[in-house]
Every structure is written in C-alpha cells, then in structure tokens.
Amino acid sequence: MPLSDHMDRLMNQQDLRWQTTSRRDMWTGLLDRLPERDMRFTAFLDHYTQDGDITLSRHDVRDIYGHNPDFGLIAAILWVHFRGVRINALSLLVRDLSSLVQLFAPADLNDAAMSRILGQPGISIPTASKMLSACDKRFGGLRAAILDDTIIDVIESDDFRADFVETTRLRGKSRSRPIDYYKAYLQDLDRLARRMALSTDDIDQYLSILGAARSAPKTTGMPTRFADCVSC
C-alpha cells in the first residue's frame, strides 16, 4: 500500500505534536552520577521544569535552539532520550556539549560535517537525525528528518518500496553506509512531501507512528502519543 493511500490518516495527525515528557528528578539523578557536571544542564532544568516535568515538542526544541544553541542542544538531548540514557552515553554528551554546539552550527550540513557528527562518541544516525531535525537543520540542501530503526523497518518493507526509490537502492545498508542512506532517505522524503503537499515533519511522524503500531500487540492499535513512537 503506497503512502498516498494513507492520506486521510496523514491529514488527521497534522495537528499532533511530537512531544515527550521526562521527569526532572530522573535527569538530576543521572547528572549527579557523572564525574563532571556542566552547569548549563542544571540551568536548563531550572528554566524549563514545570511541576517536576520537562515537556518538549520538536517545535519547542527548535524555538529554544533559535534563541540559545547551547540550551537547544540540551533540549534536543532530553527530547531524544526522554526515557533516560546510559550513564556512559550521557557522560560523553555532557563532556562534548561545546563541541556538539559547534558541529551543529551550520544551517546546512555537507557530508564532511555529517561525518564529524557521526564521529562523536555515542552519536549514530538515529540520534543525529533526531537532533538535526529538532534543531531544524538541513543536510545536503534538504530538511533534516528523523530516521531510526522503527522508520527503517517501515520504509524497507514491501508496502513502501515504491515510495522510497532512492532508499531502496541502499536497502539493508543503513549501518554500513549511514550517510549515503540518510541522504537517499531525505531525497525520497522531500519528493513525497512535495507530491503530497505535506511537510517532511508530517511524514516522518506518521512513519514512526505506523512503525510503532506494526510492532505493538494487535490489540493495542495505533499509538496516540508521539512519545510512544520515539525509539532512542
């Protein structure tokens, strides 16, 4: 079934926001276990916690990043890892925050810039794509979009092979050729968005919802919150 056959569902989910909520005490507990602290994380939590929670949508992260790139990258990290993150991975993200701010500074990244981001410890295409999309970046002239294992399973399925022509040529190579695979995915997504008069945000959100529904027990049905769909 091509993606065009899902137009009703795509249109119905346009007003939904890819939003996640995490507990401040979870993050405080994780940060307290690190050998070194970066007070920018504490300042972020102080500013954006409401009733003990940090609730962020993709658009919230973009707004924060536009005003303060340091806070924007922290927001992206919390948005991506709302369920928590391994201490070793968080330690690296905290240690490398200033480097990440510099690496994410270009509005439009090329292959070399993407390679440097993926060269950071703990940063894979799923994590990088979420952070790039949350910070409203472009890669190779195309708007960044989310690509994680859930979405890969959907776009590599027989149902959507015809929609993702460029990606299909690299089927099964998301890990061995991550930059080429991501570029092909963005090309397909941009073409679909133009053809269907939707945003790439609309499509990657729907692909994630669809993937979560496919992997959930049959009695569960389609997820109703994007927090149910983000795989970290």
Disulfide bonds with the S-S distance in Angstrom:
none
